[in-house]
Amino acid sequence: MAGPYFPKWRIRHNTNDGLGAVIGTEDRLPWPQTIAMGLQHVVAMFGATVLAPLLMGFDPNLAIFMSGIGTLLFFLFVGGRVPSYLGSSFAFIGLVILVTGYAGQGPNANTAVALGGIIACGVVYALIGLLVMAVGTGWIEKLMPPVVTGAVVAVIGLNLAPIAVKGVSGNNFDAWMALATVLCVGVVAVFTRGMVQRLLILIGLLLAYVIYALLTNGAGLGKPIDFTAVANAAWFGVPHFVAPVFKADAMALLAPVAVILVAENLGHIKAVSAMTGKNLDRYMGRAFVGDGVATILSGSVGGTGVTTYAENIGVMAVTKIYSTLVFVVAALIALVLGFSPKFGAVIQTIPGAVLGGVSIVVFGLIAVAGARIWVENKVDFSNNRNLIVAAVTLVLGAGDFTLKLGQFSLGGIGTATFGAIILHALLSIRSSHADH
């Protein structure tokens, strides 16, 4: 590839004009603002990156640490040209629970077996990336055109929606507090300007946290925030590493998750390309390899499988800051936080209602990012093939339609992903015959 491997980032100062100015992938803000944006991306990925390991019985601190390592690896593989954060993938949850027999409470005693499968998935993913580097993305784009990738990205947001809503539906106070959090983020997004507006998720969360503390710890409404665990936690501690165990059946079950990760990554890169007006297709193969290697490395030490994060693409969509250096800062913050049980304890004090409210906004932004792919690529919904593919995919994913084949179980995101690819391919055969 012609030119230097890494771009020469141009510094941009014009950040006091609301959200009008786009900060491109090869631009950068002054360092204080870059660090602030990096922190916001850590906040954006945090809920999901911690929630996924908790649902599988993995160590959340290790997941945070490996998300930082994975993001730095990705940055190196793509030469700093593609803005993306790598966090814990939800695509693995159902299958990991299946192969480990996890009961859903506390640490998972059988994570080692799942790790072998996660590594197998990473290997398949990296091999697909090498194939794309060798022959291009044409075959993937034929299998997964914009109507498919848009639907798959939208489905990830819709599939996660019940997690956010159920998390805040336990009682009336939490439900109202979640809506107040949504309102806090909305008010910051619409009624502020400059850097405050760009940090809308972080500042919205902090505002909601303060309101929650005043209403509970102060006024005695709802469940108060307990800071005991924060006081007792150590400032520094090494994450708990686990060695993988390789079992053929677990590897066979988890390896196909690579297809979902490819669809996610492809959709994310297409979304960022659409938002920035910059074609990033030439880095697709390198992005797949980077994500695959990061998943292999994470699985090798006890971490979750990782994927490019739509939550962070949602943040970019709102802030219009696409500088790849922001993600280096976010990754370095994650590395530091991964070594701090004290930080983990602080995060655990964020009330479920506040985190749920932020999740409602972020998961909604993911769903809309999928729709944006359709709009930017001018997907024609007067074409019945596109209409059926999108309609079926959205309902399969949003309804969490699960297919079981013997011991093999495919959850909503997997069913929707494979369903979209297969349905589009079958209906394309019919339409190509009709054309002739």
C-alpha positions as CSV (number, residue, x, y, z in Angstrom):
1,M,0.0,0.0,0.0
2,A,1.4,3.4,-1.0
3,G,2.3,6.0,1.6
4,P,3.2,5.5,5.3
5,Y,1.7,2.7,7.3
6,F,0.3,5.1,9.9
7,P,-1.4,8.4,8.9
8,K,0.0,11.8,9.9
9,W,-2.8,13.0,12.1
10,R,-3.8,16.7,11.6
11,I,-4.7,18.6,14.7
12,R,-8.1,20.3,14.7
13,H,-9.2,23.0,17.1
14,N,-12.7,24.0,15.9
15,T,-14.7,22.1,18.5
16,N,-16.8,25.0,19.8
17,D,-19.3,24.9,16.9
18,G,-21.6,22.2,18.2
19,L,-21.8,19.0,16.2
20,G,-21.3,20.7,12.8
21,A,-17.6,19.9,12.4
22,V,-16.6,16.4,11.5
23,I,-13.3,15.3,13.0
24,G,-12.0,12.7,10.4
25,T,-10.2,9.4,11.0
26,E,-6.8,11.1,10.3
27,D,-7.6,14.2,12.3
28,R,-7.0,14.6,16.0
29,L,-8.3,17.0,18.7
30,P,-5.9,18.6,21.3
31,W,-4.8,16.0,23.8
32,P,-7.1,17.1,26.7
33,Q,-10.1,16.7,24.5
34,T,-8.8,13.5,23.0
35,I,-8.4,12.0,26.5
36,A,-11.9,13.1,27.4
37,M,-13.3,11.5,24.3
38,G,-11.3,8.3,25.0
39,L,-12.9,8.3,28.5
40,Q,-16.4,8.6,26.9
41,H,-15.7,5.6,24.6
42,V,-14.6,3.6,27.7
43,V,-17.9,4.5,29.3
44,A,-19.8,3.5,26.1
45,M,-18.2,0.1,25.9
46,F,-18.2,-0.5,29.6
47,G,-21.8,-1.7,30.2
48,A,-21.7,-4.4,27.5
49,T,-18.0,-5.3,28.0
50,V,-18.7,-6.0,31.7
51,L,-22.2,-7.4,31.2
52,A,-21.1,-10.1,28.7
53,P,-18.5,-11.7,31.0
54,L,-20.9,-11.5,34.0
55,L,-23.5,-13.4,32.0
56,M,-20.9,-16.1,31.1
57,G,-19.2,-16.2,34.5
58,F,-16.0,-14.7,33.3
59,D,-13.8,-12.2,35.1
60,P,-15.0,-8.7,34.1
61,N,-11.7,-7.0,35.1
62,L,-9.9,-9.4,32.7
63,A,-12.5,-8.7,30.0
64,I,-11.8,-4.9,30.3
65,F,-8.1,-5.5,30.2
66,M,-8.2,-7.7,27.1
67,S,-10.6,-5.2,25.4
68,G,-7.8,-2.7,25.7
69,I,-5.2,-5.1,24.4
70,G,-7.5,-6.1,21.6
71,T,-8.2,-2.5,20.6
72,L,-4.5,-1.7,20.4
73,L,-3.9,-4.8,18.3
74,F,-6.7,-3.8,15.9
75,F,-5.2,-0.3,15.7
76,L,-1.8,-1.8,14.7
77,F,-3.3,-4.2,12.1
78,V,-5.4,-1.5,10.3
79,G,-2.5,1.0,10.5
80,G,-4.5,3.5,12.6
81,R,-7.0,4.0,9.6
82,V,-10.2,2.5,11.0
83,P,-11.8,3.9,14.2
84,S,-13.1,1.0,16.3
85,Y,-13.2,-0.3,19.8
86,L,-13.0,-4.1,20.5
87,G,-15.1,-5.2,23.4
88,S,-16.8,-8.4,24.7
89,S,-19.0,-10.0,22.0
90,F,-22.6,-11.0,22.9
91,A,-22.6,-13.5,20.0
92,F,-20.7,-16.0,22.2
93,I,-23.0,-15.9,25.3
94,G,-25.6,-18.6,24.4
95,L,-23.0,-21.1,23.1
96,V,-20.6,-20.5,26.0
97,I,-23.4,-21.2,28.5
98,L,-24.2,-24.3,26.5
99,V,-20.7,-25.8,26.4
100,T,-19.8,-24.9,30.0
101,G,-23.2,-25.8,31.6
102,Y,-23.0,-22.5,33.5
103,A,-25.8,-22.0,36.0
104,G,-25.8,-18.2,35.8
105,Q,-24.4,-17.2,39.2
106,G,-20.8,-16.4,40.3
107,P,-17.6,-17.6,38.5
108,N,-17.9,-20.2,35.8
109,A,-15.9,-23.3,36.8
110,N,-15.7,-24.5,33.2
111,T,-14.5,-21.4,31.3
112,A,-11.4,-23.3,30.1
113,V,-13.5,-25.4,27.7
114,A,-15.2,-22.4,26.3
115,L,-11.8,-20.6,25.8
116,G,-10.7,-23.4,23.4
117,G,-13.8,-22.7,21.3
118,I,-13.3,-18.9,21.4
119,I,-9.7,-19.4,20.1
120,A,-11.1,-21.7,17.3
121,C,-13.5,-18.9,16.4
122,G,-10.7,-16.4,16.3
123,V,-8.6,-18.6,14.0
124,V,-11.5,-19.0,11.5
125,Y,-12.1,-15.2,11.7
126,A,-8.4,-14.4,11.0
127,L,-8.4,-16.9,8.1
128,I,-11.4,-15.2,6.6
129,G,-9.5,-11.9,7.0
130,L,-6.4,-13.3,5.2
131,L,-8.7,-14.5,2.3
132,V,-10.2,-11.0,2.1
133,M,-6.7,-9.5,2.0
134,A,-5.8,-11.9,-0.8
135,V,-9.0,-11.7,-3.0
136,G,-10.8,-8.6,-1.8
137,T,-14.3,-8.2,-0.2
138,G,-16.3,-8.9,-3.4
139,W,-17.4,-12.4,-2.3
140,I,-18.4,-11.2,1.2
141,E,-20.3,-8.2,-0.3
142,K,-22.2,-10.6,-2.6
143,L,-23.1,-12.7,0.4
144,M,-23.7,-9.7,2.6
145,P,-24.8,-6.6,0.6
146,P,-26.0,-3.4,2.3
147,V,-29.6,-4.8,2.9
148,V,-28.1,-7.7,4.8
149,T,-25.4,-5.8,6.7
150,G,-27.8,-3.0,7.7
151,A,-30.3,-5.6,9.0
152,V,-27.6,-7.5,10.9
153,V,-26.3,-4.3,12.6
154,A,-29.9,-3.1,13.4
155,V,-30.7,-6.6,14.8
156,I,-27.8,-6.4,17.3
157,G,-29.3,-3.2,18.7
158,L,-32.8,-4.6,18.8
159,N,-31.6,-8.0,20.2
160,L,-29.9,-6.2,23.1
161,A,-33.0,-4.0,23.7
162,P,-34.8,-6.4,26.1
163,I,-31.6,-6.6,28.2
164,A,-31.7,-2.8,28.7
165,V,-35.5,-2.7,29.3
166,K,-35.6,-5.8,31.7
167,G,-32.8,-4.3,33.7
168,V,-34.9,-1.2,34.6
169,S,-38.3,-2.8,34.9
170,G,-37.8,-4.3,38.4
171,N,-39.7,-1.6,40.1
172,N,-41.4,1.7,39.4
173,F,-38.6,3.9,40.8
174,D,-36.0,2.2,38.5
175,A,-38.3,2.6,35.5
176,W,-38.7,6.3,36.1
177,M,-35.0,6.8,36.8
178,A,-34.1,5.1,33.5
179,L,-36.3,7.5,31.7
180,A,-34.7,10.4,33.6
181,T,-31.3,9.1,32.5
182,V,-32.5,9.0,28.8
183,L,-33.7,12.6,29.3
184,C,-30.3,13.7,30.8
185,V,-28.5,12.3,27.8
186,G,-31.1,13.9,25.5
187,V,-30.8,17.3,27.1
188,V,-27.0,17.3,26.9
189,A,-27.2,16.2,23.3
190,V,-29.6,18.9,22.2
191,F,-29.2,21.9,24.5
192,T,-25.4,22.1,25.0
193,R,-22.6,22.9,22.6
194,G,-18.9,22.2,22.0
195,M,-17.1,19.6,24.1
196,V,-19.9,19.2,26.6
197,Q,-22.2,18.1,23.7
198,R,-19.6,15.7,22.4
199,L,-19.4,14.1,25.8
200,L,-23.1,13.6,26.0
201,I,-23.2,10.0,27.1
202,L,-20.5,10.4,29.8
203,I,-22.0,13.7,31.1
204,G,-25.6,12.4,30.9
205,L,-24.6,9.4,32.9
206,L,-22.9,11.5,35.6
207,L,-25.9,13.8,35.8
208,A,-28.3,10.8,36.2
209,Y,-25.9,9.3,38.8
210,V,-26.0,12.5,40.9
211,I,-29.8,12.7,40.6
212,Y,-30.1,9.0,41.6
213,A,-27.8,9.6,44.7
214,L,-29.8,12.6,45.8
215,L,-33.1,10.8,45.5
216,T,-31.9,7.6,47.2
217,N,-29.0,8.3,49.6
218,G,-30.4,11.8,50.2
219,A,-34.2,11.6,50.1
220,G,-34.6,7.9,51.0
221,L,-36.4,6.9,47.8
222,G,-35.4,3.7,46.0
223,K,-32.3,1.6,46.8
224,P,-29.4,3.7,48.0
225,I,-25.9,3.4,46.5
226,D,-23.6,1.3,48.7
227,F,-20.0,2.5,48.6
228,T,-18.7,-0.2,51.1
229,A,-17.2,-2.4,48.3
230,V,-15.3,0.7,46.9
231,A,-13.8,1.4,50.3
232,N,-12.7,-2.2,50.8
233,A,-11.3,-2.8,47.2
234,A,-7.6,-2.7,46.5
235,W,-6.2,0.0,44.2
236,F,-4.1,-2.5,42.3
237,G,-4.7,-6.2,41.5
238,V,-3.8,-8.6,38.6
239,P,-6.7,-10.0,36.7
240,H,-7.4,-13.7,37.1
241,F,-5.9,-15.5,34.0
242,V,-7.2,-18.9,32.9
243,A,-5.6,-21.4,30.5
244,P,-7.8,-22.8,27.7
245,V,-8.7,-26.4,27.2
246,F,-9.3,-27.7,23.6
247,K,-12.3,-30.0,23.1
248,A,-13.5,-30.8,19.6
249,D,-17.2,-30.4,20.3
250,A,-16.9,-27.1,22.0
251,M,-14.6,-25.8,19.2
252,A,-17.0,-27.0,16.5
253,L,-19.9,-25.2,18.2
254,L,-18.1,-21.9,18.8
255,A,-16.0,-21.6,15.6
256,P,-19.0,-20.6,13.3
257,V,-19.6,-17.5,15.5
258,A,-16.8,-16.1,13.2
259,V,-19.5,-15.5,10.6
260,I,-21.5,-13.3,12.9
261,L,-18.3,-11.4,13.9
262,V,-17.5,-10.9,10.1
263,A,-21.0,-9.5,9.5
264,E,-20.7,-7.2,12.5
265,N,-17.3,-5.9,11.5
266,L,-18.4,-5.5,7.9
267,G,-21.5,-3.6,8.9
268,H,-19.5,-1.4,11.3
269,I,-16.9,-0.5,8.7
270,K,-19.6,0.2,6.2
271,A,-21.4,2.4,8.8
272,V,-18.2,4.3,9.6
273,S,-17.5,4.7,5.8
274,A,-21.0,6.1,5.3
275,M,-20.7,8.5,8.2
276,T,-17.2,9.8,7.3
277,G,-17.7,9.7,3.5
278,K,-14.4,7.8,3.4
279,N,-14.2,4.3,1.8
280,L,-12.5,2.0,4.3
281,D,-13.1,-1.2,2.3
282,R,-9.4,-1.7,1.6
283,Y,-8.7,-2.2,5.3
284,M,-11.5,-4.8,5.7
285,G,-9.2,-7.9,5.5
286,R,-6.8,-6.3,8.0
287,A,-9.6,-5.4,10.3
288,F,-10.9,-9.1,10.3
289,V,-7.4,-10.4,11.0
290,G,-6.9,-7.9,13.8
291,D,-10.2,-8.8,15.4
292,G,-9.5,-12.5,14.9
293,V,-6.0,-12.3,16.5
294,A,-7.4,-10.2,19.4
295,T,-10.0,-12.9,20.0
296,I,-7.4,-15.6,19.9
297,L,-5.2,-13.7,22.4
298,S,-8.2,-12.9,24.7
299,G,-9.3,-16.6,24.7
300,S,-5.7,-17.7,25.4
301,V,-5.7,-16.0,28.8
302,G,-9.3,-16.3,30.0
303,G,-11.0,-13.4,28.3
304,T,-14.2,-13.2,26.2
305,G,-14.3,-13.2,22.4
306,V,-14.1,-9.7,21.2
307,T,-15.7,-7.7,18.4
308,T,-15.8,-4.2,17.0
309,Y,-18.3,-2.3,19.1
310,A,-21.5,-0.8,17.7
311,E,-21.8,1.1,21.1
312,N,-18.7,3.1,20.2
313,I,-19.9,3.6,16.6
314,G,-23.1,5.1,18.1
315,V,-20.9,7.5,20.1
316,M,-19.1,8.5,16.9
317,A,-22.4,8.9,15.1
318,V,-23.5,11.5,17.6
319,T,-20.2,13.3,18.3
320,K,-18.9,13.2,14.7
321,I,-15.4,12.5,16.0
322,Y,-13.8,9.6,14.1
323,S,-10.2,10.2,15.1
324,T,-8.5,6.8,15.5
325,L,-6.2,8.2,18.2
326,V,-9.2,8.5,20.5
327,F,-9.4,4.7,20.5
328,V,-5.7,4.4,21.5
329,V,-6.5,6.6,24.5
330,A,-9.6,4.5,25.3
331,A,-7.6,1.3,25.1
332,L,-4.8,2.6,27.4
333,I,-7.5,3.7,29.9
334,A,-9.0,0.2,29.7
335,L,-5.6,-1.4,30.4
336,V,-5.1,0.7,33.5
337,L,-8.6,0.0,34.7
338,G,-8.2,-3.7,34.2
339,F,-5.5,-3.7,36.9
340,S,-7.7,-1.8,39.4
341,P,-10.3,-3.7,41.5
342,K,-11.1,-0.3,43.1
343,F,-12.2,0.9,39.7
344,G,-14.3,-2.2,39.1
345,A,-16.0,-1.6,42.5
346,V,-16.7,2.1,41.5
347,I,-18.4,0.9,38.3
348,Q,-20.4,-1.6,40.2
349,T,-21.9,1.3,42.1
350,I,-23.5,2.7,39.0
351,P,-27.2,2.0,39.6
352,G,-28.8,-0.5,37.2
353,A,-31.5,2.0,36.4
354,V,-28.9,4.6,35.3
355,L,-26.9,2.0,33.3
356,G,-30.1,0.7,31.8
357,G,-31.1,4.2,30.7
358,V,-27.8,4.8,29.0
359,S,-28.1,1.3,27.4
360,I,-31.5,2.3,26.0
361,V,-29.9,5.2,24.2
362,V,-26.8,3.4,23.0
363,F,-28.6,0.2,21.9
364,G,-31.1,2.5,20.0
365,L,-28.2,4.2,18.3
366,I,-26.9,0.8,17.1
367,A,-30.3,-0.1,15.6
368,V,-30.4,3.3,13.8
369,A,-26.8,2.8,12.6
370,G,-28.1,-0.3,10.7
371,A,-30.9,1.8,9.2
372,R,-28.3,4.4,8.2
373,I,-26.5,1.7,6.1
374,W,-29.7,1.2,4.2
375,V,-30.2,5.0,3.7
376,E,-26.5,5.7,2.7
377,N,-26.5,2.8,0.2
378,K,-29.9,3.7,-1.1
379,V,-31.4,0.2,-0.5
380,D,-34.5,-0.1,-2.6
381,F,-37.4,-1.3,-0.4
382,S,-39.8,-1.3,-3.3
383,N,-37.8,-4.4,-4.3
384,N,-39.6,-7.4,-2.7
385,R,-36.4,-9.3,-2.1
386,N,-34.9,-6.5,0.0
387,L,-38.2,-6.0,1.8
388,I,-38.5,-9.7,2.8
389,V,-34.8,-10.0,3.8
390,A,-34.9,-7.0,6.0
391,A,-38.3,-7.8,7.5
392,V,-37.6,-11.4,8.4
393,T,-34.1,-10.6,9.7
394,L,-35.4,-7.8,12.1
395,V,-38.1,-10.0,13.6
396,L,-35.8,-13.1,14.0
397,G,-33.2,-11.0,15.8
398,A,-35.5,-8.7,17.8
399,G,-37.6,-11.8,18.9
400,D,-34.4,-13.7,19.7
401,F,-35.6,-16.7,17.5
402,T,-33.4,-19.7,18.6
403,L,-32.8,-22.8,16.4
404,K,-31.6,-26.1,18.0
405,L,-30.0,-28.8,15.9
406,G,-29.1,-31.6,18.3
407,Q,-26.7,-30.1,20.8
408,F,-26.1,-27.1,18.6
409,S,-28.1,-23.9,19.5
410,L,-28.2,-20.8,17.4
411,G,-29.5,-17.7,19.2
412,G,-31.3,-14.7,17.8
413,I,-28.3,-12.8,16.4
414,G,-26.9,-15.9,14.8
415,T,-30.3,-17.0,13.4
416,A,-30.9,-13.5,12.0
417,T,-27.3,-13.3,10.5
418,F,-27.4,-16.7,8.8
419,G,-31.1,-16.2,7.9
420,A,-30.3,-12.9,6.2
421,I,-27.4,-14.3,4.2
422,I,-29.2,-17.5,3.1
423,L,-32.5,-15.8,2.4
424,H,-30.8,-13.1,0.3
425,A,-28.8,-15.7,-1.6
426,L,-32.0,-17.8,-2.3
427,L,-34.1,-14.9,-3.4
428,S,-31.3,-13.6,-5.6
429,I,-31.3,-16.8,-7.5
430,R,-35.0,-16.3,-8.2
431,S,-34.5,-12.7,-9.2
432,S,-31.6,-13.5,-11.5
433,H,-33.8,-16.0,-13.3
434,A,-36.6,-13.4,-13.5
435,D,-34.1,-11.0,-15.0
436,H,-33.4,-13.5,-17.8
